[in-house]
């Protein structure tokens, strides 16, 4: 895995919150998220459905302005504060320097237009291309995402292409302007297994070729372990652990991260059932006063029930650094050590 300690910071998000609803009927889907991404880095974001992964990135893209209320202390991208930009100036960045690939390619594309027309629209808007240059660039992009017979395919409609082909078209649209940051939200969910591997390989190839930063939202921990430099784990709208790969897979600091890893089938070989974490993710009306995982956590202590933990340096790490943060009063290695010493029974 490539070290990026000297790479410049590209994206810095501080205290990002997203609230849906109005008046007394509100729900905070994302609560004070802190994330950063360096130039050329691959950051994996994992967590079960409903943890706030997609909502966080859609808030960054400005796609929730009509549905919810987005607040943040900082949303800094490449030295520009996105919070203070006008809608017109923000649109010059979104789609050009920051691009996003959504889960379902068939709903990401407009069925009324050819795939070539939809790629051209991006190039016309952000790159001001016209005529032959526009057509040549569209064909070039289709070749880059390994679509055969691009001259023919560009004149076809989404329903005439397979799911894998449509996802490649979506990727072509996303990389059309050579973005600095590419966000891939479960980019292989709607595809079969063999196509999933091809799409992930393509994304990594493009990321390396253009030195893009890549945020990968996924449930597939194996993919994160293979391609990411860092992983952020989310639970109930909060980031509960951020750590380097492969360290987080070798010795997770948060009990929820440990539970996610134990649920991987490979970890349950020989067992009658897969390992699972009892209970459910708390909703808006039943959020605990302390740690949000406390009703489900096998290591819960009185402090966990009464006091909400902050995202801080992992004190159980041998050499604590800003690269490893955890939202837990008792990071796992600390718990295990104290249990061995008879301090926590």
C-alpha positions as CSV (number, residue, x, y, z in Angstrom):
1,X,0.0,0.0,0.0
2,X,1.4,3.4,-1.0
3,X,2.3,5.7,1.9
4,X,0.7,9.1,1.7
5,X,2.0,10.8,4.8
6,X,3.5,13.6,2.7
7,X,0.6,14.1,0.3
8,X,-1.3,17.4,0.6
9,X,-4.7,17.4,2.2
10,X,-7.5,17.5,-0.5
11,X,-10.7,17.3,1.5
12,X,-11.3,18.4,5.1
13,X,-14.8,17.9,6.7
14,X,-15.4,19.1,10.2
15,X,-18.6,18.7,12.3
16,X,-20.8,17.9,9.3
17,X,-24.4,17.2,10.4
18,X,-27.5,16.4,8.3
19,X,-31.0,16.8,9.7
20,X,-34.2,15.7,8.0
21,X,-37.7,16.9,8.8
22,X,-38.9,20.1,10.4
23,X,-40.1,21.4,13.7
24,X,-40.5,18.7,16.4
25,X,-40.4,15.9,13.8
26,X,-36.7,16.0,12.9
27,X,-34.1,13.2,12.6
28,X,-30.4,13.8,12.6
29,X,-29.1,11.2,10.1
30,X,-25.5,12.4,10.4
31,X,-24.0,13.9,13.5
32,X,-20.8,16.0,13.5
33,X,-18.8,13.9,11.0
34,X,-15.1,14.6,10.8
35,X,-13.3,13.2,7.8
36,X,-10.3,14.1,5.6
37,X,-8.8,12.7,2.4
38,X,-5.3,13.3,1.1
39,X,-4.4,13.7,-2.6
40,X,-4.1,10.3,-4.2
41,X,-5.5,8.5,-1.2
42,X,-8.2,5.8,-1.2
43,X,-10.4,6.0,1.9
44,X,-12.9,3.2,2.5
45,X,-16.1,4.0,4.4
46,X,-17.9,1.0,5.9
47,X,-20.9,0.4,8.2
48,X,-24.2,-1.3,8.1
49,X,-27.1,0.1,6.1
50,X,-28.5,3.3,7.7
51,X,-25.3,4.4,9.3
52,X,-25.1,7.6,7.3
53,X,-22.4,6.8,4.7
54,X,-24.2,7.8,1.6
55,X,-25.9,10.8,3.2
56,X,-22.6,12.2,4.3
57,X,-21.3,12.1,0.7
58,X,-24.5,13.4,-0.8
59,X,-24.3,16.4,1.6
60,X,-20.8,17.0,0.4
61,X,-22.1,17.0,-3.2
62,X,-24.8,19.4,-2.3
63,X,-27.6,17.0,-3.2
64,X,-29.6,17.3,0.0
65,X,-30.3,21.0,0.0
66,X,-34.1,20.5,-0.6
67,X,-34.5,17.4,1.5
68,X,-32.5,18.2,4.6
69,X,-30.5,20.7,6.5
70,X,-26.8,20.5,6.2
71,X,-24.5,22.2,8.7
72,X,-20.7,22.0,9.1
73,X,-17.8,23.9,10.7
74,X,-15.6,23.2,7.7
75,X,-16.0,21.7,4.2
76,X,-12.7,22.6,2.6
77,X,-11.8,21.1,-0.8
78,X,-8.5,21.9,-2.4
79,X,-8.2,25.1,-0.5
80,X,-11.8,26.3,-1.2
81,X,-14.4,26.5,1.4
82,X,-17.5,24.9,-0.2
83,X,-19.7,26.2,2.6
84,X,-19.3,29.9,1.5
85,X,-19.6,29.3,-2.2
86,X,-22.7,30.4,-4.1
87,X,-24.7,27.7,-5.8
88,X,-23.4,28.7,-9.2
89,X,-19.8,28.6,-8.1
90,X,-20.3,25.3,-6.3
91,X,-21.7,23.7,-9.5
92,X,-18.4,24.6,-11.3
93,X,-16.7,22.2,-8.9
94,X,-19.3,19.5,-8.4
95,X,-19.2,17.2,-11.4
96,X,-15.8,18.6,-12.6
97,X,-13.4,18.4,-9.7
98,X,-15.6,16.2,-7.4
99,X,-17.6,13.4,-9.1
100,X,-19.7,10.7,-7.7
101,X,-20.7,7.2,-8.9
102,X,-24.0,6.0,-7.5
103,X,-25.2,2.5,-6.5
104,X,-27.6,1.6,-9.4
105,X,-26.3,2.5,-12.9
106,X,-29.8,2.0,-14.4
107,X,-31.3,4.8,-12.3
108,X,-28.2,7.0,-12.7
109,X,-28.7,7.3,-16.4
110,X,-31.5,9.1,-18.2
111,X,-33.4,6.5,-20.3
112,X,-34.5,9.2,-22.8
113,X,-31.0,10.0,-24.0
114,X,-28.2,8.0,-25.6
115,X,-25.2,7.2,-23.4
116,X,-23.0,9.3,-25.7
117,X,-25.3,12.3,-25.3
118,X,-25.1,12.0,-21.5
119,X,-21.3,12.0,-21.5
120,X,-21.3,14.9,-24.0
121,X,-23.5,16.9,-21.7
122,X,-20.8,16.8,-19.0
123,X,-18.0,17.7,-21.4
124,X,-20.1,20.6,-22.9
125,X,-20.9,22.0,-19.5
126,X,-17.5,21.8,-17.7
127,X,-15.0,21.5,-20.6
128,X,-16.8,23.6,-23.2
129,X,-16.0,21.1,-25.9
130,X,-17.9,21.2,-29.2
131,X,-18.1,19.4,-32.6
132,X,-15.5,16.8,-33.5
133,X,-13.5,17.3,-30.2
134,X,-16.6,16.5,-28.2
135,X,-17.3,13.3,-30.2
136,X,-13.6,12.3,-30.0
137,X,-13.4,12.8,-26.3
138,X,-16.6,10.8,-25.7
139,X,-15.2,7.9,-27.7
140,X,-11.9,8.2,-25.8
141,X,-13.7,8.0,-22.5
142,X,-15.7,4.9,-23.5
143,X,-12.5,3.2,-24.6
144,X,-10.9,4.1,-21.2
145,X,-13.6,2.3,-19.4
146,X,-13.2,-0.7,-21.7
147,X,-16.5,-0.5,-23.6
148,X,-16.1,-2.4,-26.9
149,X,-17.2,-0.7,-30.2
150,X,-17.5,2.7,-28.5
151,X,-18.5,4.4,-31.8
152,X,-21.6,2.1,-31.9
153,X,-22.3,2.1,-28.1
154,X,-22.3,5.9,-27.8
155,X,-25.5,6.0,-29.9
156,X,-27.3,3.4,-27.8
157,X,-29.7,4.0,-25.0
158,X,-29.2,2.7,-21.4
159,X,-31.8,-0.1,-21.8
160,X,-29.7,-1.5,-24.7
161,X,-26.7,-2.1,-22.5
162,X,-26.1,-4.5,-19.7
163,X,-25.8,-3.4,-16.0
164,X,-22.0,-3.7,-16.2
165,X,-21.9,-1.6,-19.4
166,X,-24.1,1.0,-17.9
167,X,-21.9,1.3,-14.8
168,X,-18.9,1.8,-17.1
169,X,-20.8,4.6,-18.8
170,X,-21.4,6.2,-15.4
171,X,-17.7,5.9,-14.6
172,X,-16.9,7.5,-17.9
173,X,-19.1,10.4,-17.0
174,X,-17.6,10.7,-13.6
175,X,-14.0,10.8,-14.9
176,X,-14.7,12.9,-18.0
177,X,-13.2,16.1,-16.5
178,X,-10.3,14.3,-14.6
179,X,-11.7,15.0,-11.1
180,X,-9.4,15.4,-8.1
181,X,-11.9,13.4,-6.0
182,X,-14.0,10.5,-7.0
183,X,-16.7,9.2,-4.7
184,X,-17.9,5.6,-5.4
185,X,-21.1,4.7,-3.5
186,X,-21.5,0.9,-3.5
187,X,-20.5,1.0,-7.2
188,X,-21.0,-2.8,-7.7
189,X,-24.2,-3.5,-5.7
190,X,-26.4,-4.1,-8.7
191,X,-23.9,-6.2,-10.6
192,X,-23.1,-9.9,-10.6
193,X,-19.9,-11.2,-8.9
194,X,-17.7,-11.4,-12.0
195,X,-18.6,-7.9,-13.2
196,X,-18.1,-6.5,-9.7
197,X,-14.4,-7.6,-9.8
198,X,-14.0,-6.0,-13.2
199,X,-15.5,-2.7,-12.1
200,X,-13.4,-2.5,-9.0
201,X,-10.2,-3.3,-11.0
202,X,-11.2,-0.5,-13.4
203,X,-11.7,2.0,-10.7
204,X,-8.4,1.3,-9.1
205,X,-6.6,1.5,-12.5
206,X,-8.2,4.9,-13.2
207,X,-7.4,6.2,-9.7
208,X,-3.8,5.3,-10.1
209,X,-3.5,6.6,-13.6
210,X,-4.9,10.1,-12.7
211,X,-3.7,10.1,-9.0
212,X,-7.3,10.8,-8.0
213,X,-8.4,10.6,-4.4
214,X,-11.1,7.9,-4.1
215,X,-13.7,7.6,-1.4
216,X,-15.2,4.1,-1.6
217,X,-18.5,3.4,0.3
218,X,-19.0,-0.3,0.6
219,X,-20.2,-3.2,2.7
220,X,-17.4,-5.4,1.3
221,X,-14.6,-5.3,3.8
222,X,-12.4,-7.5,1.6
223,X,-12.3,-4.8,-1.1
224,X,-11.4,-2.2,1.5
225,X,-8.6,-4.4,2.9
226,X,-7.2,-4.9,-0.6
227,X,-7.3,-1.3,-2.1
228,X,-7.7,1.3,0.7
229,X,-5.0,3.1,2.7
230,X,-7.4,4.1,5.5
231,X,-10.9,3.0,6.7
232,X,-13.6,5.1,8.4
233,X,-16.2,3.0,10.2
234,X,-19.6,4.6,10.7
235,X,-22.4,3.6,13.1
236,X,-25.8,5.4,13.7
237,X,-24.7,8.6,12.0
238,X,-21.3,8.9,13.6
239,X,-17.7,8.0,12.7
240,X,-16.7,5.6,15.4
241,X,-13.2,4.6,14.1
242,X,-10.7,5.8,11.5
243,X,-7.6,3.8,11.1
244,X,-4.9,2.7,8.6
245,X,-5.2,-0.4,6.6
246,X,-4.2,-3.1,7.4
247,X,-3.9,-2.2,11.1
248,X,-7.6,-1.9,11.6
249,X,-8.2,-5.5,10.3
250,X,-5.4,-6.9,12.5
251,X,-6.5,-5.3,15.8
252,X,-9.6,-3.1,15.7
253,X,-10.0,-0.6,18.5
254,X,-13.8,-0.3,18.6
255,X,-16.1,-3.1,19.6
256,X,-18.4,-2.4,16.6
257,X,-15.5,-2.7,14.1
258,X,-14.6,-6.0,15.8
259,X,-18.2,-7.2,15.3
260,X,-18.1,-6.2,11.6
261,X,-14.9,-8.2,11.1
262,X,-16.2,-11.2,13.0
263,X,-19.3,-11.3,10.7
264,X,-17.1,-12.0,7.7
265,X,-17.8,-15.7,6.7
266,X,-14.1,-16.5,6.6
267,X,-13.9,-15.8,10.4
268,X,-16.7,-18.3,11.1
269,X,-15.3,-21.4,9.4
270,X,-16.4,-24.5,11.3
271,X,-19.1,-22.7,13.2
272,X,-22.8,-23.5,12.9
273,X,-23.8,-19.8,12.6
274,X,-22.2,-16.6,11.5
275,X,-21.1,-14.3,14.3
276,X,-23.6,-11.4,14.8
277,X,-24.1,-8.4,17.1
278,X,-27.3,-8.7,19.0
279,X,-29.8,-5.8,18.9
280,X,-30.5,-3.0,16.4
281,X,-29.1,0.4,15.5
282,X,-30.9,3.0,17.6
283,X,-33.4,5.3,16.0
284,X,-34.0,9.0,16.7
285,X,-36.4,8.2,19.6
286,X,-34.3,5.6,21.4
287,X,-30.8,7.0,21.2
288,X,-28.8,6.2,24.4
289,X,-27.4,9.1,26.4
290,X,-24.0,7.6,26.4
291,X,-22.3,5.5,23.7
292,X,-24.7,4.7,20.9
293,X,-23.4,1.1,20.8
294,X,-23.8,0.6,24.6
295,X,-27.1,-1.4,24.4
296,X,-25.4,-3.9,22.1
297,X,-21.8,-3.8,23.3
298,X,-20.4,-6.9,25.0
299,X,-17.9,-4.8,26.9
300,X,-20.2,-2.1,28.2
301,X,-19.4,-0.4,31.5
302,X,-21.2,2.3,33.5
303,X,-19.2,5.1,31.9
304,X,-20.3,3.9,28.5
305,X,-24.0,4.1,29.5
306,X,-23.7,7.6,31.1
307,X,-21.2,9.5,29.0
308,X,-21.1,9.9,25.2
309,X,-17.5,9.2,23.9
310,X,-15.7,11.6,21.6
311,X,-13.6,10.7,18.6
312,X,-10.1,10.8,19.9
313,X,-6.7,9.3,19.4
314,X,-6.6,5.6,19.9
315,X,-4.9,5.3,23.3
316,X,-4.5,1.5,23.0
317,X,-2.2,2.1,20.0
318,X,1.5,1.6,20.8
319,X,2.4,4.9,19.2
320,X,-0.8,7.0,19.0
321,X,-1.0,9.2,15.9
322,X,-3.7,11.3,14.3
323,X,-4.1,8.5,11.7
324,X,-5.9,6.3,14.2
325,X,-9.0,7.6,16.0
326,X,-11.7,5.8,18.0
327,X,-14.9,6.8,19.6
328,X,-14.7,4.6,22.7
329,X,-14.0,5.0,26.4
330,X,-12.2,1.6,26.4
331,X,-10.5,0.8,23.1
332,X,-10.3,-3.0,22.7
333,X,-6.6,-3.6,23.5
334,X,-7.1,-1.5,26.7
335,X,-10.1,-3.6,27.6
336,X,-8.3,-6.9,27.0
337,X,-5.3,-5.8,28.9
338,X,-7.3,-4.6,31.9
339,X,-9.4,-7.8,31.9
340,X,-6.2,-9.8,31.9
341,X,-5.0,-7.8,34.8
342,X,-8.3,-8.3,36.7
343,X,-9.3,-4.6,36.6
344,X,-12.4,-5.0,34.6
345,X,-14.7,-7.9,35.6
